[in-house]
Amino acid sequence: MLKLKSGRDLSSGLTPHIFGLEDLARFGIDGGVSVLAFDPVQSLLAAGTDTGRVYVFGQPGVELKFDLCPGKAIIHMRIVRSQYLIIIDANNAVTVLSLEAKEVFSVFQADIPITAVESDPSLDWLFLGLDNGLTIVYDIDRGLKSPYRIGNLQMKAIPRGPVSPVMFIAMHPRSVQVLLIGYRNCAVVYSMADDNMFLVLQYEVPAGAPGGDLHPVHFQQSRLPRLTTGAWHPNGHHIVTAYEDGSIVFWDAKEGKLLQARTIDDTDVNEPRTGIFNTSDVSLQSVREPIYRIAWCCTANAEDTSLLVAGGERADMPLKGMTYMEFGPTPVVQITSYQAMGEHYAQPRRQRIYPVPVGADPVDFIMIPRSSPYYAGNMDPVAIVTVLSSGELYSIEFPSGAALPVASMFPPSLCWIQPRMSAFTIAAVRREQWVGMMYSRKKQPELLLSGGAPAPSRLRKFDIRNIIVTGHSDGTVRLWDASHGEIEDSQILDVSIADALNRGDDVRVSHISFAGQMGELSVACETGELVFYKYGLNKPASAEEIQRRISALQITDSDGRTPVILNLAARIDPKMKEGFLPVFALNPMRGPITAVKNSDIGFLAVGYQFGSLALVELRNMQLIYLEDMAGLGLIDSSAKRFPLRTTTANANQGVQLEIPTAIEFSLMVIEGDSYSSIVLSVGTNLGRLLTFRVVPANRGQHAVKFVGAAHLKSKVLSLLPIDTEYGVSAVATPNILQKLPQAVVISGAIVAVTEEEVRIIRPPKNKLNSKSFDDKVLVAGISLLRPGDTLVLVCVTTAGYIRVYSLPGLKELTSLSVQRYHDLRYAGRSIVSMNGDVLVGIGKNESALFNIWGKTFSNKTTNKNSEAATDLLYDALKRMPPRPAISTIQWMSGTKYISPADYDLLIGGPHRPKSKRQMEEERARREQRRLAATSMVHSSPGPSSSRAAASMYSGRQRPTTMYGQMTDEVNERGERLGFMSSQFSKLEDASEEYMKSISDFLDDQKRNATTAYFKNKFLG
């Protein structure tokens, strides 16, 4: 083993048995989200993905993942009784997951593709619409198929029509026995109690009417648009149906009268029009998007409604979104004409578009109601969570349409896809500093999710916290603590470069660097701009002071026009008391950014695609270096082996293009010096390690001097400074920098890692040791268990291993397999931290957190079963509210009411088996009776034999004790109760006959009473 100058083995005492891979946590979502389900009673959100996984989220720290349908996309989900999560995958398998037991309760495999699903939050029944037009019912609580079924009603309504699948099913919001079933050519209102199809709603656009079509060739044809979805008005009096051509049609639910046919931007589209269409009009040469989803929402008052529509826009519209129509209070149905009701739906009080991110379409959404799970989950909603065609989520407030503060209202894993993460890193921050940042934040809005309870987990007592920083495609950057299980630090800090750059497009984050000790953050976007933030207090500044700062720090390029550094003091949000304040934007126009390093000693280095390196001194915001890397140190003959690469910008000059790929600041002695310096190391795509010295210059500023270059075999991935004497990192820190004037000598080296090899180099080019890898390396870093003698090199390889090497000997100490989670497409997104944590990219939107010192930090607590403990999801104390029922007026007017017990009998039949819960309750009651009887016998005084005890109870012995007197009184009371029971039985029979006569009378008088009521009420 090679010994350095100090003679120290920095990995002494480390053997393979010291290491162990501890699986700590998962962050993000595997794949893209395909469907959502929300339960306001338990306050849980379930997300199904296109990879067959289901996630259930609750309050901070509550997150469970279920691999239920590997490889099969989840297409439908429902939460029933706040206890069962129903999952339907693309293979038509219905899986019932118990949220209480956190295990699969039952599985049902449908033989015919499932095309529609409906359920009620308070009932046990799941309605499944099939591709052949049938509707079957699954008994959720019993885990079996019900004998009840509904045939293809379109074949009865349109006998000569084609066979249609069930497009949607909607249960009446107040009458459980009434269903709205949609087919391709009609919608049917069906009464289960009467087995009667009493309404057929068929929408026909006559010739000359525009309908939802925008292409003029269709206007002269009569047509039947295909139905896509539909919904009930919250009061059940009206129905809305939507179609492929973008039409939205409102119907009276009692007579089936068409009230209004409209699109999102036109009304009365079913009425013929003449003289307004010109086939040469280019603006009409288009089609509308189908309507994917429609929700009829209401406030706490079910009569105050609005409509939310996904789809129905012109296909050539550049900006997609959802349409919100606020109708306000619904006119009283009994006294409002059909025409007036149609005008109500033709003239919303307010209408607006909720735009979604560019490049994605809204394909589904759910409302987040305050408390009630009824009215299809659309009562008094506070937010909308939209599923986009890209698999991302987009959340907005309702009804304002303002963007939700995602970081404050959702768990971190859901924040990774709102929108999708485009860059991330890990930074070390002192625990006290991070907790201070959390404490100083203003009060956050109430969390959307508050259900469940997190399982107890080990808290790792590190003074330095690993902070994950994620950048997103909309310019948002979020910071949160990766320490698993520490609920106190679950809040997320967020900033937006879109606000700093004062624009909403082209702000996709590409690189991030966070100097944790200084609270400084640098964020680069794909356009080549970088925004620098500093955490601190927002001290108010006068307009004159802001103008002075802008004038003083407006540094321009050589053309005298383009600003290289733009002061952002004027763009600080005045409402912000404390946080990450934008300081300046850097843009030297050198192409996209390839590497960023924000140091803890007041310097910022940035590498660009056109081969340039920029260095900013942050103390006075001065650009002290901006040069091309081409030609640096290429005087010796070894430079001839590098190929000549050019960009479009410099192709005519034939300049060699060398791009910075890794940057690091360190404090160490450069070879040949007797003192320590600020060393800037830059690795390039051509396999060179360039060394710069940052030295003091005039007027308190610094200058950059090139020192030399070392050569490696391929592109440099990582530069890792180490102190070869004390066995710690040599990355530049403020406390060590303060000691440099005291002539502190730091014997350091740079561990330079490429895909093929690792070299330990004393700057600028003295090679101390090297090693070639057996398989290619994707990411590397150094970790230590304790300072001095446990420093190791950790590499994540293309073969799916975390390999650990000693320093400086580079001997392989162990190889930890992560092949189970390995995906080469995303593993390059991994990061190694100093405390042994390795964040491995395992999916497009997911990472896994491991620790290589797993055996040392074993998860042991006083509870022997705590290792298997998982988060709790179900709270039995949270009760389901009663389901809304029909009003007295509706009942008097002839609407039937069916109790839940009768409804269960109707669907389940008389031979419905008992549920597991019922059988367990019966067993518990029997056990209680047995224990009570046993206790009575053992506690009875008197003779010890059972015969004597029996004779005492039978009255053969009449003890004169107080106990005997009590027994006599109890027996006498029982005889009296028996007599009363007999009398009540007779009274019940008489009452039954009496109530039957009253029921017959009411049936004859209901309509007369209803007419009289409305005359007195509304006509005086």
Residue, then its C-alpha position, 0 to 999 in steps of 0.5 A: m500500500l502506498k504511503l503519503k508524506s505523512g505516512r498515514d493510512l487513511s482507511s486503517g482498521l476498515t475491513p469488509h465486515i464493517f460495511g453494510l448497506e442500510d436501506l433508509a428511505r425512498f424519495g419521489i415516485d416510480g414512473g409517472v402518476s396515472v390516477l389519484a384518489f383522495d379521502p377527506v375523512q382520513s385525509l389521505l391521498a393515493a397515487g397510482t403510477d404507470t408502473g403499477r405502484v400505489y403510494v398513499f400519503g398522509q401527514p408529514g412522515v406518512e408515506l407507504k408504497f405498495d407493489l400491487c400490479p408490477g408492470k401494469a398501469i393503474i387506471h382507476m382508484r377509489i377509496v370506500r368507507s375510508q377503509y378500502l383502497i380499490i385499485i384497477d390495473a390495465n389487466n382488469a384486475v380489481t385489488v382491494l387494499s385494506l388501509e387499516a391492515k395495510e395488506v391486500f383484502s381481496v382480488f377480482q379478475a374481470d374477464i371483460p375489459i373494465t371501462a368505467v368505475e363508480s362507488d359511494p364513499s359510504l357503501d360496500w358496492l363497486f359498480l364496474g362498467l364493461d366493454n360489452g355494455l354490462t354493469i356488474v357489482y363487486d362486494i367490497d366488504r365480502g370480497l366477492k362478485s355480487p349476483y346483481r347485474i345490469g344489462n346493456l341498456q343502450m341496446k334497449a334504448i337504441p335497438r338497432g344501434p351498435v354495441s357500446p361499452v359503458m363510458f361512465i357510471a354516476m350515482h345519484p347524489r341523494s338517491v343511491q338506487v338511481l344510476l346515470i349510465g353512459y354509453r357511446n350514443c346515449a346516457v340512461v337514467y336507471s332505477m335499481a329499485d324498479d329495474n326501470m330505465f326511465l330516461v334516455l338522453q340522446y344528443e343529436v346535432p341537426a344539419g346547420a347547427p355548429g355543435g362542437d365541431l369547428h370544421p365547416v364541412h361538418f355543419q351541413q350534416s346531422r350527427l350524433p357526437r360520441l359521449t365521453t363523460g357525465a355528472w349529476h347536479p349536486n341536488g340531483h335535478h339536472i344532468v350534464t353530459a360531455y362529448e368527443d366534439g367538445s359539446i356540453v349538454f345540460w338535461d332535466a333529470k325528471e323529464g329528460k328535457l334538453l336545457q342547454a347545449r354549449t361548448i366552453d366558448d359558445t352556446d345553443v350549439n344544437e340550433p341551426r344557423t344560417g349565413i355565418f359559415n364560410t368554408s374558406d375561413v381558415s380560423l375554423q379549420s380545426v377540431r376540438e379536443p374531446i372532453y376528458r373529465i367533468a366535475w359538477c362542484c358546489t360550495a357548502n350549499a349544494e345549490d351553489t354550483s360550478l363546473l370544471v371541464a378538462g378538454g373541449e378546447r381547440a386542438d391548435m391552441p398553444l396553451k392548454g388548461m381546464t375551464y371553470m364556469e361558475f353558475g352560482p345559486t341554482p334557480v328553484v326547479q319547481i318554479t323555473s321554466y326550462q328556457a330560464m334554466g337553459e339561460h342559467y347554464a348559458q350565462p355563467r357568472r364567471q368563466r376562466i381558464y386554468p392553464v397547465p404547463v406548456g407541453a402537457d394536457p390535463v387528462d384527469f383531476i381530483m378535487i380536494p374537498r374540505s370535509s365531505p366525501y360525498y357529491a362525487g368528492n366535489m363539495d366545498p373543494v379547496a384545491i385541484v390536483t391535475v394529472l397531466s399527460s406527462g405523468e406529472l401533477y399540477s395543483i392550483e387553488f380553487p376557485s381562484g386558480a392561483a398556483l398552490p405553494v406545493a412545497s408547503m402543502f405536499p409531501p416531498s415525494l409528490c413535490w418531485i413531480q410538481p413539476r418533474m425534477s430536472a436537477f438536484t444535489i445534496a449539501a451539508v448544513r449544520r443542524e442549528q443553522w437548518v432548524g433556524m431557517m425552518y423556525s424563521r419561516k412565516k406560518q405556512p398554510e394548512l397542509l392538504l394531508s393530515g391523516g395517518a401516523p408515522a411509524p417510530s424510526r431511528l433518528r441519526k444524531f448528526d450535527i451536519r444535516n444532508i439537505i436535498v436541493t431539487g430543481h424543476s422545469d418551471g424554475t422552482v428550487r426546493l430544499w428539504d432535510a433528507s434525514h429520514g424520520e425527523i418530522e420536526d424538519s419536514q418543511i420545505l424551503d423554495v425559491s423561484i428563478a422565474d421571479a428573479l429573471n422576471r419571466g415564466d418560460d425557458v427557466r428549466v433548472s439545469h444545475i444547482s450548487f448550495a454552500g450550506q455554511m454560508g447559506e448561498l445558493s446558485v441556480a443555473c437554467e438551460t439558457g445559460e443564466l445563473v441566479f445567485y441567492k443568499y439567505g438573510l433578512n430582507k432589509p428595506a432599501s430606498a429607491e435611491e439605494i437600489q438605483r445606486r446598487i444597480s448602477a455600481l454592479q452593472i458589469t457589461d461584456s466587451d460589446g458594452r451592451t450585454p450585462v454579464i452581472l445583473n443586480l437583482a436587488a429591485r426584484i426582491d419580494p417586499k413581503m418576504k421577511e427572511g429567506f433566500l434573497p436574489v442577489f445577481a444574475l450571471n450571463p456571460m453568453r458562453g452557452p449552456i452551463t456545464a458545471v457550477k461550484n458555489s464555495d463556502i469561502g466566498f467564490l463562485a465558479v461556473g463552466y460553460q458549454f463553449g469552453s469558458l470558465a467564470l469566477v465571481e468573488l462574492r464578497n464584492m460581486q466582482l467577476i475576476y476571471l472569464e477565460d476559455m480553457a482551450g490552450l491552458g497548459l498545452i505546451d508540452s508534447s503530451a497535449k498532442r493526444f487531445p482531439l480538436r473539437t469546435t463549436t459553431a461559435n468558434a468553428n472558423q477559428g479552429v479553437q480547441l474546445e475543452i469544457p469544464t465538467a467538475i469544479e472544486f475549491s480546496l485549501m492545500v499546499i501546491e507542489g513546490d510551495s511552503y504555504s497553503s493556498i486557495v486552490l481551484s481545481v477544474g476537470t474537463n471533458l478531455g480528461r485534464l485536471l487544471t489547477f488554479r491558485v486564487v491569490p490576494a490582489n489590489r484593493g482587497q480583491h483576488a486574482v486567478k493564476f493558472v498553475g498547471a495541468a495533469h492528464l487522465k484517460s477520459k472525462v473527469l467526473s469528480l474532484l475530491p480534495i483530501d487532507t492526507e495528514y488528518g484523514v478528512s476532506a480538504v474542501a475549502t471551509p471558512n474556519i480553515l481559511q481563517k488559519l491560512p495567515q498563520a502559515v498553516v500547512i495542509s498536506g493535501a491531494i485531489v482524488a480525480v475520478t473518471e469512468e475508467e480510473v481514479r488518480i490521487i494527484r498532488p496539485p498540479k500534476n504529481k501523481l501519488n497513486s492510481k487504479s483502473f476500474d473493472d466496471k465503469v464508474l458513474v458517480a464518486g465521493i468520499s465518506l468517513l465514519r470518524p475523522g482520521d482513520t476511516l476515510v474511503l472512496v465510494c463509487v457507484t458503478t454501471a454494473g449496479y454496485i457501490r464499491v468502496y476503496s481505501l485511501p490512499g491505497l485504492k484497495e477495494l474494501t467491499s462491494l455492496s450490491v444495489q442491482r435490485y434497484h439499478d437502472l442505468r438510465y438514472a443511476g448517473r443521477s446518484i450522489v455520495s455524501m460525507n457521512g456515508d449516505v448514497l442517494v441512488g437514482i432508481g427511476k425517472n422520478e425516484s431515488a433511494l437513500f442508502n448508507i454504507w455504514g449500515k452495520t455500524f448504525s443498526n436500527k435498534t430500539t426498545n421495541k423488538n418489532s419496531e423494524a417491521a413497523t410501518d406508518l399507520l393509515y387508518d384512524a378508527l376514531k374518524r367517522m364517516p358522515p351520513r350520506p345525503a338523502i332526498s328532501t321531504i319535498q322530493w319524497m312527497s313528490g314521488t321520489k322513492y327512498i331506500s335505506p342502506a339496509d334495503y339497498d344492501l339486500l337489493i344488490g347482495g341478495p338474501h344469501r349475502p354471506k356475513s363479512k369478516r367484521q361481522m363474524e369477528e364481532e359475533r365471536a367477540r360477543r360469544e366470548q364475552r357471554r362465555l366469560a360473563a357466565t364463567s365469572m358469574v359461576h365463580s363469583s357465586p356464594g353458597p354450596s361449592s357443588s354445581r348441583a347446589a348452585a343450580s338448585m339455588y338458581s332454580g328456586r329449590q333453595r331460598p337462601t335468606t341472604m341479601y344475594g338471595q333477595m336480589t335474585d328473587e327481585v331479578n326473577e320477578r322483574g324478568e317475569r314482568l318484562g316477559f309480560m310487557s314483551s308479549q303486549f308489545s308484540k301484539l301492539e306491533d302487529a296492530s301498528e303494522e296494520y295501522m301504518k299500512s293503511i296510512s301508507d296507502f292513504l299517503d300514496d293517494q294524497k302525496r301529489n295533492a299535498t305537494t301541489a298545495y305546498f307549492k301554491n301556498k309557498f310560492l303563489g301566496 
